[in-house]
Amino acid sequence: NEKFNFLLEGDNLHSLYLLEKTYSEKIDIIYIDPPYNTGNKDFMYNDTYIDNDNEYKHSKWLSFMERRLELANKILSNEGIIFISIDDNELSQLKLLCDEIFGETNFISCLTIESGEVFGTKASHADKTFIKVKDYVLIYCKNKVNVNGKMPLYDSMKELFDSHYNIVVDKETLKKDNLLKFLGNIKWIKNIFDDYNYKINALNISKVLEKNEEFKKYFYDVLSSKIYADQPWGKKLSIEKLDSYKANSIYRLGDDLFYKTSKGTLRILTSFAKSLHITDDYNSTFSRSTIRGDLWKGFHTDMRNIDDEGRISFKSGKKPVRLIKQLLKWANIKNAVVLDFFAGSGTTAQAVLELNKEDSGNRKFILCTNNENNICEEITYERIRNVINGYGKSIPIKANLKYYKTSYIPRINTEKDNLNNNLLINIKNLIQLENGIEIDDSKIRVYLNEKELDKFSINQKELDECDKLYISSDILVTFEQETTFKINNIDVFIIPEYYFEEEIKEVL
């Protein structure tokens, strides 16, 4: 009964039309890395590459993107989010297009991703221009009112200690002590500082934290929840309430500790432990950190090692797995359906599978790409298979995949049997795509006419095997059949008319 992941081979516009039928307002997260329109044969319009000399370079790219983003907006759920990687060539144009399609009020952020460094041949152009070391990720949502509960990301701080944290508080007695005096009274800590010929002061605490793991473990794991910094407190209390507190005595209010100064103002005590997190850096550590803003540093390190990811080469360039994983992590939808309709090398699939393994999520992915130069078969599919089976030092990740090829079938067909057969084959595929299931014609069956359903309803062997039944809305189910299906614990579903509503009208 496990839900399936999907890889759709074909023009991504065709795939989006299919998803409009089966996933309308059901996609939780979209990540795409579209062509950047650099003029270096990275973008094709009407089967022709667009170069820098084309006077309609930007408008052709916008026309290409508009059709796809309009469909993307239709299939996004009401809480859905879309991430779009882009660079300077089309950032301004894309921002205006997204404002129009998703709504300017649904703009969340434009992230700047540090994706390169100035060295080697890049540095040779420094006398002409500023060297490109960044890309962007535009973020929009379906409805900003529904954007909440996101998970902040954390970057490590160079300063392992901050001298503002200078108070030690015993939580039981609410008595305070000076941090430096407190540390000086612990013999083994004093010995460590003496070994380094350091006095116990704020500057040297940072130095010892960097050099000595024993002290760092004690400071971060044990002492951090007892060390506090004081800062102004924004809450207001009535004069009567304020007068009831003694100056310089510590009080508890919920999870907060505070005290009143001799001048009558309130100060809140902030625990050092709140500044400690497992960071989201390339080399993740448990350390003092800061919430990451819209400048995402350090991804040039990922770019140096990107060729090893997925054990496939991809000349058009890959996005780092860590980048997409952290976008998904921030979105914080653990059961999300994740779509990438510019799938390329398949980084999004690897990111989904790895993040599920790390945080016990149940995300599913749908990837769409064409098969130009056999990219879908030999790169995207192979990468997903490598991730599932394991490669190099990478441990296998238990997962599944359905691989579909999208194609057209004739709408006008005078032979009724051929039309029925074509509809049956493709309706089965759409049911599987929409519900993430496997139709095996045994446990799960599909019937488009009453004659076939009548045969099935009196075959006890087949009834015993069946769990789910999908039938055409044209079929009239008798009371006897309803009873039979109920007795045999068979769930009955009506095939949605929107699968081929327009197509069937044309045929008729």
N, C-alpha and C positions, 0 to 999 in steps of 0.2 A: 504493500500500500504506500510505498515511498513515493513522494513527488519527484518528477523528473526535471533535469536541466535540459536546455535545448540549444542546438547550434543550427541556424537556418542559413543554408547556402543559397545565394541569389542576390539580385539587386536589392539593396536595403529598403528602397521605396516600396517594392512589392511586398517585402516582409512586413513593413509597417502597416500596409493595407490589411494583411492577414491579422496582425496583432490588433488592429482597430476592431476587427470582428470578434476576436476571442479575448482581448484584454482591455477593453474599453474601461477606463478609470480604475484599472487594477494594478498598474505598474507603480511600485513604491519608489524606486530609485532608478534614474537613468544616468549613465556615464558615457560620454562619447569623446573621441579624439578625432575630429573630422580633418580633412585636408586643410592645410594652413594657407593654401593659395600663394605659395612663395614664388611661383613662376618656374620652378625647377621640376616640371613634369610630375607634380604631386596632385594636380587637380584636373579632372577630365569633365567636360561638359558637352553633351551630344556627341560622344565618342571622339572628341578632339581635345588634346591637352591645351590648357590655357597658359600662355606665357606672359611675361611682363609687358610686352608690346601691345597686347590686346586692349583696345580702348574700352571694352565692356568687361574688363577683368573682374571688377568688384561686383557689378550688377549680375553677372552670370553666376558668380559664387553665391550671392545672396538669394538668387532665384532657386538655385540648387538646395540651399539650406532651408529656405522658407517652407518648401513643401514638406520636408522631413520634420522640421520643428513643429509645424502645425499639427501633424499627426502625433508627434510625441506629446504635445499638450493634451490631446484628446485621450490618450491612454494612461496619462499620469493619474494616480489616485488623488483624492482630495487632500491627502497629507503628503503627496509626492514631491520629490526634489530632483532636479536635473543639474548635473555637473558637466561643463563643456570646457575641454582643454583647447587653448588657442594661443597664438603669439601676436606680435605687433601688427602683422600684415592685415588682419581682419578684425582685430579686437574692437575698434570703435564701431565698425559697421555691424558686427555681431551684437554688440550691446544694444544698439538702437533696434535691431530686429527682434531681439528677445524682449525688450521693453514693450514692443508692439504685440507680440504673440502671447507672452506670459503675463504681461502687465508690469508697468514700472514699479508699482507698489509691492510686487512679489519678488523683486530683486533682493537677494540676501547679501552677496559679497562678490568681490573680484579678488581672488587670491593671487599673489605673486609668488611663483615657485622658483627658487634658486636652482637652476638646472645645469649650470656650466661654470667653468673657471676660465680665466684669461691666462693661457699658456700655449706654448708651441706655435703652430701656424696662426692661431687666432691672434696672438700678440703682435704679429707682423702688420696687422691692420690698425694698430693703436694710433698711428699718426693721422688716420683719416676719419675715424669715427669712434664711438663708444662700443666696445665689444659686447655682443649679446650673451648674457648669462642667465636669462630668465624666461619663463613662460607664464601663462596665466590660466586660471580656472574660474570661469563665470558660474555663479550659482544662482539659480532661480527655483521657486517653488510654485505649486499649483495655487495655494492659498496661504498667505503668510500668517493668517490668524491661527492656522493649525500647526505652525512650526514651533515646537517646544520640546523639552526633554532631550535636547541634543547633548552629546558627550564632549566636554572640552578636551583638547589635546594639550600636552605639556612638553615644554622644552627645558632642558637642564640649564642651570645658571652657573656662570663661572665662579661666582662667590658662594662657597659652600656654607658660609655663616654670615649673619648680619648682626652688627653690633647693637642694633635696636633691641634684639632679644637678649635682655640682660637681667631678667627677673626669673627666679625659680620659685614656683608656688606649690606647696603641699596641698593637694586637692581636698584632703580630709579635714585638715585644720584651717585651711585658707590662710596659712602663714606664708610670708614671702621671705626670700633671701636674695642676696646679690649673687649672680651666676659665677663670677670670677672667684669670689670667696668660697662658694659652694664647691667648685672644682678643686680649689687649692686644699680643701680639707679631705679629699679622697686620695689616699696615699699612692695607689697604683697609677692614677692619672697624673699626679705631681711627678712621679718617677719618669713617666713617658716624656713629659715636657722637659724635665731635667736632662734626659738622654739626648734630646735635640738641642740642648742649651737654649731653650726658649723660656721666657717668662710667660705666665698665664695671663694673656690679654686677648682682646678681640681679634687682632690681626693674626696672632699665633694660633688661635683656635682653628682658623681656616687652613693654615699650613699643616697642622697636625692631622686634621680631618683628611687632607689630601695624601698624607704620607703613612698614616697608621690605621690599618683596618680594624684593629681591636677597639680603638677609641671611637672611630667612625661608627661602628656597629652599636656601641653603647650609646653614643650621642644621638643617633638617628632612631634606634629601635626602642630604647628605654627612656632616655632623658628628654627627647623631643616633645613629649606630651606634657612635660612639667615646666618647659621654658616658655616665657611669654614676652611679647613686646607690647607696650601700651600705646594707644592712639586715641584720637577724639571719638566720642560715641555720639552718633546722630540721634539716638532716641531721646525723647523729652519726658521728664517726670514732673508731676505736680510739685509745687513748692513744699506742701506738707510731706510728700513722700521723700523729696530730696533732703529735707531737714532731718528725717529720721535716720539717715546714714552718717556714720562718723567719718571724718576725714582720714584718708590713707588706710582705712580698713578695707579688706577685699570682701566682696559679696558675690553671690551666685544668683543669676536670673536665667532660668532655663539652662541652656548650654553655654551661656556667656558668663565670664567673670569680669567684674568691673570694680572701680574704686572712685571715691570722690576726693578731689584734690583739696588742699587747704584753702583754695580760692573758691571752692564750691562747684567746680565744673566736673563732669563725669568723663572718665577715661575707660575704654574697654581694653581687656587683655586678650591678645591674639596668640594662639599657640603656634610654636615653631613647627609642630607636627603637621599643621595644615599646609605648610609650604613643601612638604615632601610627597613625591609621587613617583610611580614608575613612568619614566619619560618616554616620549614617542620619537626620540632621536634615532639616527641610524644605528648607533650603539646604545641601546636602551639600558638605563640604570635606575636604581632607586635612589633618588637624590633630591636636593633642593631644586625646585623648578618654578617656572612661570607659565601661565596659560598662554598658549600660542595664539597670536593674532592673525592678520591676513597676509603676513610675510612668512612664508614657509621656507626656512633656510636649510641648507645641508643636503639637498637632493642631488647636487653634483656628485656626491659620494656614491649614491645609488647608480648614477649614470656611468660611473667608471666600471661597475660590476654587472651592468644590465645584460651583457651578452650571455651570461651564465643562467639567467632566469628562464625557466621552462625548457632549457636545453634545446632551443631552436634559435637559428639566426634569422634576423628580419631587417633587411637593408633599409626599409622605410622608417625605421626607428621604433623603439618600444617605449612605453611609459613604465616607470618603476612600479613594481608590485606594491611597495610600501606606500606610494602616493595614493593609489586607488583604495588600498586597505584602510588608510587613515581617513579618506573621504567617507567611506562606508561606516567606519567606526564612529566618526562625528555624527553621521545621520542617525545612528543608534536605533535602527529598526532591524531586530535580530531575525525576524521571519520575512524579510523583504523579498519581493520579486525584483531582481536587478536586471536591467536591460542595457545592452551596449550594441547599437546598430552600426557602429564603425569598428567592428571587433578587432581587425588587424591581426596581431599575433596572439590574441586571446588573453592578454594580461588581466582583464576584468574577471574572467573565469577563475584564474589562479588566485586572485585576490579574494574572491568570494569563498572559495574552498578553504584557503588558509585561515581566513578570519573566522569562519565557522568552527574550524578545529580549535582555534585559540580561545574563543569566547562562548563555545557551545551554541552558536547561532544555528538557525535553520533557513538561511537565505538560499534562494534558488536563482540561477542566472539564465537569461536568454541572450544569445549572441547572434548577430546577423553580419554576414560579410559575403562579398562576391567571391568567385573562384578564379579571378584573374591571375594568371601565372601559377595556378593550382594552390593559391594561398590558403583557401579553406581546408582542402584535403591535407596538404603537406605541412602547413604551419599551424593554423588555428587548431584543427582537430588533433594534430600530433602533440601540440603543447598540452592540451587538456588531458590527453591520454597519459602523457609523461607525468603530469601532476597527480593523476589518480593512481598510476602504477608505481610512482616514485622514480626518482632519477638522481644519480650521484649520491650525495649525502642526504638528499631529500627523502623523508619518510612517506610512503604511500598514504593517500587520503581517500577513504572510502566514499565513493560518490558514483553517480550514474550520468548518462548522457544519451539523448536522442538526437540523431543527425538527420535533418530534413533538407531536401532540395526544393526550392519554390519554382513553379513553372506555370504557364498558362494552359488551360484546356479550352477547346472551342465552346462558346456559349450556345451557338445554333447547331443543333444536332437532330437530324430527322429520324434517326434510329433510336427508338425509345429505350431498348436494352442498353445501348452504349451510353446514353445519357444517365440512366439509372446506375450503371456500373461506375461511371466517372464520379457521379455525386456520392455514391457509397464510399468509394475509396477516399475521396477528399474530405467528406464529412467525418469519417473515422479519424483522419489526421487532425482535423480541427478540434474534435472532441479531446484527442490526446494532448494537443497543444494547450487548449484552454484549461484543462483539468490536471495536466501533468501526470497522466496515467498511461497504462499499457493496455490497449484493447487486444485481447488474445482470442476473441471469438469463442471463449469457453466461460471464464469467470465474468468477463465483460463482453456484452453482445450489442450489436446495432441492427435495427430493423427499420426499413423505410416503407414497407407495405404490409397490409393486413394478412395476406396469404402466408408470408414467411413467419409472421408473429403467431398465427393460428397453429402452424406446424410445431413451433417451439413450445407453445403453451400446453400441448398434450404429450410432450416427450419428457417423461419423468427423469430419464438419465441426464438430459441436458439441463433440466430445471435444478437438479441436485448440484450440478457444477457451477451454476450461474450465481453471481453476487449482485451485479448491476446490469440494468437494461436501459439502453437509449433507443427511443422510438420517435418517428416523425410525428409532427403535430397533426398531420392529416389522418393518422390512424385512430380509429375508434376502439378503445379498449372495453370489452364487455365486463359485466359485473363478475361473471365466472372467472375471467382471466385475472381481474383485480384480486379476487379472493385467492386464486392459485398462486399468484406472485407473492401475496402477503404471507400465506402459509409457508412458502419456500424461502422466506426472508430475502426476497429479491427487491432491491431498490430500483424504482422506475423513474427515469428522467426524460423529459421532452427535449428533443433536439431543437436548439434555438433557430428560429426562422431567419435571424439576421446573418446566419452563415452564408446563405446564397440567395437572399431575398430578391435582390435586384437581378441576379443572373437568371433565376427561375422565371421571373416576370418576362424577361427578354425571350426565353425559350418558348414560353407559352404564347 
